[in-house]
Amino acid sequence: KSLTNASIFLESIRKHLPLPVSCFATAWIGGFISVTIISLLSLLGIIFMPLMNKAFFKFLLTFLVALAVGTLSGDAFLHLLPHVSTVCVYPVIHVACSISH
């Protein structure tokens, strides 16, 4: 039986696709708990806001805006970085496409 690159690629995908239901349940539960904790921490910040003096609040607000801008800029840069690379990331898919035509 002769195996082509495409069939080897598809076989490797089939081995890794079927995940047990417990993996999905763990992912959903972990995600829900993480989002809940982060949301509660933001509410904690709103509760302590009136207790801060004006100078500290202004400094904190400037810091958080700078952190948000840096985070979003870095995220956009990292998402666009693969698009400007000249190296083919999935050479097997191109072979599979050329075989099917």
TIVO-2410 file (N, C-alpha, C; in nm, 3 decimals):
# residues 101
REC num residu      c1      c2      c3 atome chaine
REC   1      K   0.086  -0.118   0.000     N      A
REC   1      K   0.000   0.000   0.000    CA      A
REC   1      K   0.090   0.124   0.000     C      A
REC   2      S   0.075   0.206  -0.098     N      A
REC   2      S   0.156   0.325  -0.112    CA      A
REC   2      S   0.089   0.442  -0.040     C      A
REC   3      L   0.165   0.509   0.045     N      A
REC   3      L   0.113   0.625   0.117    CA      A
REC   3      L   0.173   0.752   0.058     C      A
REC   4      T   0.087   0.846   0.025     N      A
REC   4      T   0.133   0.975  -0.023    CA      A
REC   4      T   0.143   1.071   0.096     C      A
REC   5      N   0.201   1.186   0.071     N      A
REC   5      N   0.210   1.286   0.178    CA      A
REC   5      N   0.072   1.328   0.227     C      A
REC   6      A  -0.023   1.337   0.136     N      A
REC   6      A  -0.159   1.377   0.174    CA      A
REC   6      A  -0.222   1.274   0.266     C      A
REC   7      S  -0.208   1.145   0.234     N      A
REC   7      S  -0.270   1.042   0.317    CA      A
REC   7      S  -0.202   1.033   0.454     C      A
REC   8      I  -0.071   1.055   0.459     N      A
REC   8      I  -0.001   1.058   0.588    CA      A
REC   8      I  -0.051   1.175   0.672     C      A
REC   9      F  -0.069   1.290   0.608     N      A
REC   9      F  -0.119   1.409   0.677    CA      A
REC   9      F  -0.260   1.385   0.731     C      A
REC  10      L  -0.348   1.329   0.647     N      A
REC  10      L  -0.485   1.304   0.692    CA      A
REC  10      L  -0.491   1.200   0.802     C      A
REC  11      E  -0.406   1.100   0.796     N      A
REC  11      E  -0.402   0.997   0.901    CA      A
REC  11      E  -0.356   1.056   1.033     C      A
REC  12      S  -0.258   1.148   1.029     N      A
REC  12      S  -0.213   1.211   1.153    CA      A
REC  12      S  -0.321   1.300   1.213     C      A
REC  13      I  -0.403   1.361   1.128     N      A
REC  13      I  -0.514   1.443   1.180    CA      A
REC  13      I  -0.618   1.352   1.245     C      A
REC  14      R  -0.649   1.240   1.182     N      A
REC  14      R  -0.749   1.148   1.238    CA      A
REC  14      R  -0.708   1.094   1.374     C      A
REC  15      K  -0.579   1.077   1.395     N      A
REC  15      K  -0.531   1.026   1.524    CA      A
REC  15      K  -0.553   1.127   1.635     C      A
REC  16      H  -0.546   1.257   1.603     N      A
REC  16      H  -0.551   1.360   1.706    CA      A
REC  16      H  -0.689   1.425   1.722     C      A
REC  17      L  -0.782   1.404   1.631     N      A
REC  17      L  -0.911   1.472   1.638    CA      A
REC  17      L  -1.004   1.420   1.746     C      A
REC  18      P  -1.030   1.292   1.756     N      A
REC  18      P  -1.131   1.250   1.853    CA      A
REC  18      P  -1.082   1.267   1.997     C      A
REC  19      L  -1.135   1.367   2.063     N      A
REC  19      L  -1.101   1.391   2.203    CA      A
REC  19      L  -1.215   1.342   2.292     C      A
REC  20      P  -1.184   1.291   2.407     N      A
REC  20      P  -1.291   1.249   2.498    CA      A
REC  20      P  -1.376   1.368   2.542     C      A
REC  21      V  -1.499   1.339   2.578     N      A
REC  21      V  -1.591   1.444   2.621    CA      A
REC  21      V  -1.538   1.512   2.746     C      A
REC  22      S  -1.468   1.441   2.831     N      A
REC  22      S  -1.417   1.500   2.955    CA      A
REC  22      S  -1.319   1.614   2.926     C      A
REC  23      C  -1.244   1.606   2.815     N      A
REC  23      C  -1.152   1.715   2.778    CA      A
REC  23      C  -1.230   1.841   2.746     C      A
REC  24      F  -1.339   1.827   2.672     N      A
REC  24      F  -1.420   1.943   2.638    CA      A
REC  24      F  -1.487   2.000   2.762     C      A
REC  25      A  -1.537   1.915   2.850     N      A
REC  25      A  -1.601   1.962   2.972    CA      A
REC  25      A  -1.501   2.034   3.061     C      A
REC  26      T  -1.381   1.981   3.070     N      A
REC  26      T  -1.277   2.046   3.150    CA      A
REC  26      T  -1.241   2.182   3.093     C      A
REC  27      A  -1.233   2.191   2.961     N      A
REC  27      A  -1.201   2.319   2.898    CA      A
REC  27      A  -1.311   2.421   2.923     C      A
REC  28      W  -1.437   2.381   2.911     N      A
REC  28      W  -1.547   2.474   2.932    CA      A
REC  28      W  -1.555   2.518   3.079     C      A
REC  29      I  -1.538   2.426   3.170     N      A
REC  29      I  -1.544   2.460   3.313    CA      A
REC  29      I  -1.428   2.552   3.350     C      A
REC  30      G  -1.308   2.519   3.303     N      A
REC  30      G  -1.192   2.604   3.331    CA      A
REC  30      G  -1.207   2.743   3.272     C      A
REC  31      G  -1.260   2.752   3.151     N      A
REC  31      G  -1.284   2.881   3.088    CA      A
REC  31      G  -1.387   2.963   3.164     C      A
REC  32      F  -1.494   2.899   3.206     N      A
REC  32      F  -1.598   2.969   3.281    CA      A
REC  32      F  -1.545   3.022   3.415     C      A
REC  33      I  -1.466   2.941   3.484     N      A
REC  33      I  -1.408   2.984   3.612    CA      A
REC  33      I  -1.311   3.099   3.590     C      A
REC  34      S  -1.229   3.093   3.486     N      A
REC  34      S  -1.133   3.200   3.459    CA      A
REC  34      S  -1.203   3.331   3.428     C      A
REC  35      V  -1.305   3.326   3.343     N      A
REC  35      V  -1.379   3.449   3.308    CA      A
REC  35      V  -1.449   3.505   3.432     C      A
REC  36      T  -1.503   3.420   3.516     N      A
REC  36      T  -1.570   3.466   3.637    CA      A
REC  36      T  -1.472   3.535   3.731     C      A
REC  37      I  -1.354   3.478   3.751     N      A
REC  37      I  -1.254   3.538   3.839    CA      A
REC  37      I  -1.209   3.674   3.785     C      A
REC  38      I  -1.183   3.682   3.656     N      A
REC  38      I  -1.139   3.809   3.598    CA      A
REC  38      I  -1.248   3.915   3.608     C      A
REC  39      S  -1.374   3.876   3.588     N      A
REC  39      S  -1.484   3.971   3.599    CA      A
REC  39      S  -1.501   4.020   3.743     C      A
REC  40      L  -1.485   3.929   3.839     N      A
REC  40      L  -1.497   3.970   3.979    CA      A
REC  40      L  -1.383   4.063   4.019     C      A
REC  41      L  -1.264   4.042   3.965     N      A
REC  41      L  -1.152   4.132   3.995    CA      A
REC  41      L  -1.178   4.273   3.940     C      A
REC  42      S  -1.243   4.283   3.824     N      A
REC  42      S  -1.275   4.416   3.773    CA      A
REC  42      S  -1.379   4.484   3.861     C      A
REC  43      L  -1.473   4.409   3.914     N      A
REC  43      L  -1.570   4.467   4.007    CA      A
REC  43      L  -1.502   4.514   4.136     C      A
REC  44      L  -1.401   4.441   4.179     N      A
REC  44      L  -1.324   4.481   4.297    CA      A
REC  44      L  -1.256   4.616   4.274     C      A
REC  45      G  -1.205   4.636   4.153     N      A
REC  45      G  -1.144   4.765   4.119    CA      A
REC  45      G  -1.244   4.878   4.122     C      A
REC  46      I  -1.366   4.854   4.077     N      A
REC  46      I  -1.469   4.957   4.080    CA      A
REC  46      I  -1.508   4.990   4.223     C      A
REC  47      I  -1.509   4.891   4.310     N      A
REC  47      I  -1.544   4.915   4.451    CA      A
REC  47      I  -1.439   5.003   4.519     C      A
REC  48      F  -1.310   4.979   4.489     N      A
REC  48      F  -1.203   5.055   4.555    CA      A
REC  48      F  -1.175   5.190   4.490     C      A
REC  49      M  -1.235   5.218   4.377     N      A
REC  49      M  -1.208   5.344   4.307    CA      A
REC  49      M  -1.242   5.468   4.390     C      A
REC  50      P  -1.355   5.474   4.455     N      A
REC  50      P  -1.384   5.596   4.534    CA      A
REC  50      P  -1.289   5.614   4.655     C      A
REC  51      L  -1.223   5.507   4.698     N      A
REC  51      L  -1.136   5.517   4.814    CA      A
REC  51      L  -0.997   5.571   4.780     C      A
REC  52      M  -0.964   5.580   4.651     N      A
REC  52      M  -0.831   5.627   4.610    CA      A
REC  52      M  -0.826   5.779   4.608     C      A
REC  53      N  -0.707   5.834   4.638     N      A
REC  53      N  -0.694   5.978   4.623    CA      A
REC  53      N  -0.676   6.012   4.475     C      A
REC  54      K  -0.695   6.137   4.440     N      A
REC  54      K  -0.700   6.178   4.300    CA      A
REC  54      K  -0.566   6.160   4.228     C      A
REC  55      A  -0.455   6.186   4.294     N      A
REC  55      A  -0.324   6.174   4.229    CA      A
REC  55      A  -0.294   6.027   4.196     C      A
REC  56      F  -0.322   5.938   4.290     N      A
REC  56      F  -0.298   5.796   4.265    CA      A
REC  56      F  -0.389   5.742   4.157     C      A
REC  57      F  -0.515   5.788   4.156     N      A
REC  57      F  -0.610   5.744   4.055    CA      A
REC  57      F  -0.565   5.788   3.916     C      A
REC  58      K  -0.515   5.910   3.904     N      A
REC  58      K  -0.469   5.960   3.775    CA      A
REC  58      K  -0.348   5.879   3.727     C      A
REC  59      F  -0.254   5.849   3.819     N      A
REC  59      F  -0.139   5.766   3.784    CA      A
REC  59      F  -0.183   5.626   3.742     C      A
REC  60      L  -0.273   5.567   3.818     N      A
REC  60      L  -0.321   5.432   3.787    CA      A
REC  60      L  -0.392   5.427   3.654     C      A
REC  61      L  -0.474   5.527   3.626     N      A
REC  61      L  -0.547   5.532   3.501    CA      A
REC  61      L  -0.451   5.545   3.382     C      A
REC  62      T  -0.349   5.629   3.396     N      A
REC  62      T  -0.249   5.644   3.290    CA      A
REC  62      T  -0.175   5.513   3.267     C      A
REC  63      F  -0.138   5.447   3.376     N      A
REC  63      F  -0.068   5.319   3.365    CA      A
REC  63      F  -0.155   5.215   3.296     C      A
REC  64      L  -0.282   5.206   3.333     N      A
REC  64      L  -0.370   5.104   3.276    CA      A
REC  64      L  -0.399   5.131   3.128     C      A
REC  65      V  -0.411   5.258   3.090     N      A
REC  65      V  -0.431   5.290   2.948    CA      A
REC  65      V  -0.307   5.253   2.868     C      A
REC  66      A  -0.188   5.285   2.923     N      A
REC  66      A  -0.064   5.247   2.854    CA      A
REC  66      A  -0.051   5.096   2.843     C      A
REC  67      L  -0.089   5.024   2.947     N      A
REC  67      L  -0.085   4.878   2.944    CA      A
REC  67      L  -0.182   4.823   2.839     C      A
REC  68      A  -0.300   4.880   2.829     N      A
REC  68      A  -0.398   4.835   2.730    CA      A
REC  68      A  -0.349   4.861   2.588     C      A
REC  69      V  -0.293   4.979   2.563     N      A
REC  69      V  -0.243   5.011   2.429    CA      A
REC  69      V  -0.127   4.918   2.392     C      A
REC  70      G  -0.036   4.895   2.484     N      A
REC  70      G   0.076   4.806   2.457    CA      A
REC  70      G   0.032   4.663   2.434     C      A
REC  71      T  -0.064   4.617   2.510     N      A
REC  71      T  -0.114   4.481   2.495    CA      A
REC  71      T  -0.183   4.462   2.361     C      A
REC  72      L  -0.269   4.555   2.324     N      A
REC  72      L  -0.339   4.544   2.196    CA      A
REC  72      L  -0.243   4.557   2.078     C      A
REC  73      S  -0.145   4.644   2.089     N      A
REC  73      S  -0.047   4.660   1.980    CA      A
REC  73      S   0.038   4.534   1.966     C      A
REC  74      G   0.083   4.479   2.077     N      A
REC  74      G   0.161   4.356   2.073    CA      A
REC  74      G   0.080   4.240   2.019     C      A
REC  75      D  -0.046   4.230   2.057     N      A
REC  75      D  -0.132   4.123   2.008    CA      A
REC  75      D  -0.152   4.136   1.857     C      A
REC  76      A  -0.176   4.257   1.809     N      A
REC  76      A  -0.193   4.278   1.665    CA      A
REC  76      A  -0.065   4.244   1.590     C      A
REC  77      F   0.049   4.283   1.644     N      A
REC  77      F   0.177   4.253   1.581    CA      A
REC  77      F   0.200   4.103   1.573     C      A
REC  78      L   0.174   4.031   1.682     N      A
REC  78      L   0.196   3.887   1.682    CA      A
REC  78      L   0.098   3.813   1.591     C      A
REC  79      H  -0.023   3.868   1.574     N      A
REC  79      H  -0.117   3.805   1.483    CA      A
REC  79      H  -0.081   3.829   1.337     C      A
REC  80      L  -0.020   3.944   1.308     N      A
REC  80      L   0.016   3.975   1.169    CA      A
REC  80      L   0.151   3.917   1.129     C      A
REC  81      L   0.234   3.883   1.225     N      A
REC  81      L   0.369   3.835   1.197    CA      A
REC  81      L   0.371   3.711   1.105     C      A
REC  82      P   0.288   3.610   1.124     N      A
REC  82      P   0.292   3.495   1.033    CA      A
REC  82      P   0.255   3.530   0.889     C      A
REC  83      H   0.175   3.635   0.869     N      A
REC  83      H   0.132   3.671   0.735    CA      A
REC  83      H   0.244   3.733   0.652     C      A
REC  84      V   0.345   3.788   0.717     N      A
REC  84      V   0.452   3.851   0.642    CA      A
REC  84      V   0.572   3.759   0.624     C      A
REC  85      S   0.567   3.642   0.684     N      A
REC  85      S   0.680   3.549   0.668    CA      A
REC  85      S   0.674   3.486   0.529     C      A
REC  86      T   0.790   3.453   0.475     N      A
REC  86      T   0.795   3.394   0.341    CA      A
REC  86      T   0.805   3.243   0.346     C      A
REC  87      V   0.820   3.186   0.464     N      A
REC  87      V   0.831   3.042   0.478    CA      A
REC  87      V   0.691   2.982   0.473     C      A
REC  88      C   0.676   2.876   0.396     N      A
REC  88      C   0.547   2.807   0.386    CA      A
REC  88      C   0.527   2.725   0.512     C      A
REC  89      V   0.419   2.751   0.584     N      A
REC  89      V   0.396   2.684   0.712    CA      A
REC  89      V   0.335   2.546   0.692     C      A
REC  90      Y   0.251   2.528   0.589     N      A
REC  90      Y   0.182   2.402   0.567    CA      A
REC  90      Y   0.216   2.346   0.429     C      A
REC  91      P   0.337   2.294   0.410     N      A
REC  91      P   0.372   2.244   0.276    CA      A
REC  91      P   0.292   2.120   0.236     C      A
REC  92      V   0.247   2.041   0.333     N      A
REC  92      V   0.174   1.918   0.300    CA      A
REC  92      V   0.038   1.950   0.242     C      A
REC  93      I  -0.026   2.056   0.290     N      A
REC  93      I  -0.159   2.094   0.239    CA      A
REC  93      I  -0.148   2.132   0.092     C      A
REC  94      H  -0.043   2.202   0.054     N      A
REC  94      H  -0.026   2.242  -0.086    CA      A
REC  94      H  -0.006   2.118  -0.173     C      A
REC  95      V   0.066   2.019  -0.123     N      A
REC  95      V   0.085   1.894  -0.198    CA      A
REC  95      V  -0.048   1.823  -0.211     C      A
REC  96      A  -0.126   1.821  -0.103     N      A
REC  96      A  -0.257   1.753  -0.107    CA      A
REC  96      A  -0.349   1.822  -0.205     C      A
REC  97      C  -0.347   1.954  -0.212     N      A
REC  97      C  -0.431   2.027  -0.305    CA      A
REC  97      C  -0.388   2.002  -0.449     C      A
REC  98      S  -0.257   1.994  -0.472     N      A
REC  98      S  -0.210   1.973  -0.609    CA      A
REC  98      S  -0.236   1.830  -0.656     C      A
REC  99      I  -0.242   1.734  -0.565     N      A
REC  99      I  -0.271   1.596  -0.602    CA      A
REC  99      I  -0.417   1.580  -0.641     C      A
REC 100      S  -0.506   1.651  -0.570     N      A
REC 100      S  -0.649   1.633  -0.594    CA      A
REC 100      S  -0.693   1.695  -0.726     C      A
REC 101      H  -0.615   1.785  -0.785     N      A
REC 101      H  -0.658   1.848  -0.910    CA      A
REC 101      H  -0.610   1.769  -1.023     C      A
***
